[in-house]
Amino acid sequence: MITLKYEKRFPLSMISHIDMLRVMNRVFSRAKLETEYSAGYNPHALIFFSPALSLGAESVCEYVTVAAKDEEKGIIERLNAVSPKGMVFVDAIKQPKNPNLAAVVTSALYEIRYSAIEETNVELLSKQIKEGYEITYLEKGEPCTKNVSDMVFGVEKKGNALLCTLACGNKNLKADRFIKGVLENMQLPCEELSITKLDMFTADGMSIEKFLKLKAVFD
Amino acid sequence: MSNYDYTKVSKPARYVGGEYGSIEPNKNAAMRMCLCFPDVYEVGMSNLGTRILYYMLNENPLASCERCYTPWKDYGEQLKSSGNVLTSIETHTPLIDFDIVGFSFQYELSYSNMLYMMDLAGIPFYAHQRGEEYPLIIFGGPCVVNPAPVLPFADIINIGEGEITLTNLAKLFERGKKEKWNKKEMMTEVEKLDGFYCPPLHLISHNENRDFEYDNKGIKVVKQKVKDLDASFFPNKAIVPNLEIIHDRAVAELFRGCANGCRFCQAGFIYRPVRERKATTVQKMCLDLFKNTGYDELSLNSLSTSDYSELHELISGLHNEPQLKNVKLSLPSLRLNTFEGSFADGNRKSSLTFAPEAGTQRLRNVINKNITEDDIFGSLAVAFAEGYCTVKLYFMLGLPTETEEDVMGIADLAIRVRELFFKKRTNKKDLRLNVSASIFIPKPFTPFQWEAFISEEEAMRRVKMLRDALRSKNINFAWHDWTSSIMEAVFARGDVRLAPVLEKAYRYGAKMDGWAEFFNYEAYMKALEDCGLSADKLTAEISENAELPWSFVDTGITKEFLLRERKKAYQAVTTPSCYKQCSACGVKCEVKK
């Protein structure tokens, strides 16, 4: 097993998580990775992703684990030579078995940029979140209101961006849904919105990169 | 427009580009072309012709080529409401900023999307409305062997294979740019090249975008065809889409043209003669494509794959290639009479599709589909014994001389296929048998080009007959919508009076007409009425002596040959394949017998 860290940038950020499996398969095939296949009626390469990133958001910390026999050395260069625009592989960590990041990850840090950042009262927002915070969004075309306090772990302003730590994984709060809800509550316009996922964490608050490196040594 | 908020639209991957294999175009090329496909990304990206031209032009130092597909309705509406214009995928350049904008027409019902795209790009529809500030608009693809219905919208009509014509055009653009030609000077020079026709040079008059009149006296536009396909350009790579497209696989082209001469099939005549690539060339193409795309499925394309003279050598060569171990091979367009179980060996036993086209031997002889019931049942017996349990059978209704007996023959054939399955099956699986019927559409440059299109009443009577006969037999039956078929028939053989009809239909809301859920019959009916035309009259039988709207186009096929074939059709006499005997169609060729 080998876990690959990659960035997902525009225009690849416009590719849905479902389509990423096919994209990744073809990248691995072009890079001639020695992937193992499942044994079934429709054999497919054994590939495991970290939790889904919402459509349109960029990320500098996506992970994919693949059952491949390749060595770490040179693999990044091989992959980047055959990747579509917006996909940049940055690290490869050998794993004794699938680290199952889809289950291990519980939160993620997002950097959110938008035009009304100056007018955003972060202190008030943090206080409101502690007391119980509702946002309204469209779910399958129907408006839906939900208390998201237990899915927001931190909000702060840094420079001209908002940094938010939100639930990620099995229990998930989409960053775009969160910020749109906040701006609507504050009656601020939602313009020039850009979201970048900066990091992901385990339930203990450990960065996934560190988690993977520890696993690689101790498992 | 990379800063556009694409998350507001469905499937933004259609518009953002950046696919592996897409090209950074040379913005300083003499001929900057945007190749438009008048259907959505998933359909357009599957088209082999535009794939070839994309790479060919981008490898030519004189040319650059970018892509544009029809936006889905949501994106189209947003472009309009936000005041943005349609752009190319590669560099997000507005269409108006190209030297030349090309449309490839693969089916007549995509004409409305050409107007939709011009509208979204801010380009006036009619050539005479466009000044020097607009790009030249060029039309190509199989539909324009009869360019009459779209003449007033085009600056240039391209008749023939782009490998030849567009290479010549790029050379001309280099001269034109140096010598600062205006549009008219450019068109005048373009027409001196073979395979081009520039309608604005022949426009005599029009009356407020109606009653267009062209002078085509003495004009013959000769369809250009690659002579040596084996030496001709074929890309060793493909644009690998980031979302699933219709034909999501690597494609190698085996040969062009078809030797069978089925009398309803336009492709079978206009792509003549048969021109093959060598098996060694194709095998190398396949290996390169696999290596450069990462696809796990490879398709060997042609109009009739089992006629390929080196098919066995090629298949075994590909099977023995260790690099292709996990690659699924698909062979579309296999004819029933040459299907061999061994081809499918090693592949998953999924579904088989056959197109007998007609239900009785008599009618199959009429249309020159040279297969017999022995061929059909022989092939299916092998397939069923091999474990196949899904079969699709394609037929046509409304063929010339069709009787009730022929219609019932379809049901009879399907029922006997089912019986055969239960005799031959090797496991307990049930048969999934799908019968589908399309409506016969007479097309230019076929022996049936003079035939009438069936009336709605009669078509539905035959559909109902068939549906009743197949009901309770556990056979699925689907038929193609008559309304979209008649509009296809209207435009396939239409004359220049259809141009304003098309424009009006678009104004009434027609677009995406290739999509059954969007096809807007009422828009076309209203438009026809506005122009004083009737679909029934336009699709009636044409006299053999009448001057046809496409008579100034020369595909190589002679009228005498088509008339001979028509006569033989009425006598239910078949014509052998070009491999067996030359039937003097007029096309000069050297088909290996």
Contacts between the chains, C-beta under 8 A, distances in Angstrom:
chain1	res1	chain2	res2	distance
A	10	B	2	6.6
A	10	B	16	7.2
A	11	B	2	7.4
A	11	B	13	7.9
A	11	B	16	3.6
A	11	B	17	6.0
A	11	B	18	3.9
A	12	B	18	6.6
A	12	B	242	7.0
A	14	B	6	5.3
A	14	B	7	7.6
A	14	B	12	4.1
A	14	B	13	5.4
A	14	B	16	4.6
A	15	B	13	5.2
A	15	B	242	4.6
A	15	B	243	6.7
A	16	B	13	7.5
A	16	B	243	7.6
A	19	B	13	6.7
A	19	B	242	6.0
A	19	B	243	4.9
A	19	B	244	7.0
A	22	B	244	6.6
A	23	B	242	5.3
A	25	B	294	7.2
A	25	B	296	7.5
A	26	B	20	7.4
A	26	B	240	5.7
A	26	B	293	6.9
A	26	B	294	3.3
A	26	B	295	6.8
A	27	B	20	7.6
A	27	B	294	6.6
A	28	B	294	7.5
A	29	B	294	3.6
A	29	B	295	7.7
A	29	B	296	6.8
A	30	B	20	7.4
A	30	B	291	7.4
A	30	B	292	7.1
A	30	B	293	7.2
A	30	B	294	4.0
A	37	B	326	7.1
A	41	B	348	7.4
A	42	B	348	8.0
A	43	B	326	7.5
A	55	B	7	5.9
A	55	B	12	7.2
A	56	B	5	7.8
A	56	B	6	7.0
A	56	B	7	3.6
A	56	B	12	7.5
A	82	B	20	6.7
A	82	B	294	7.3
A	83	B	20	6.8
A	84	B	18	5.7
A	84	B	19	5.7
A	84	B	20	4.3
A	84	B	240	7.3
A	84	B	242	6.1
A	85	B	17	7.5
A	85	B	18	3.1
A	85	B	19	7.7
A	85	B	20	8.0
A	85	B	22	7.9
A	86	B	18	5.6
A	176	B	7	7.4
A	193	B	5	7.5
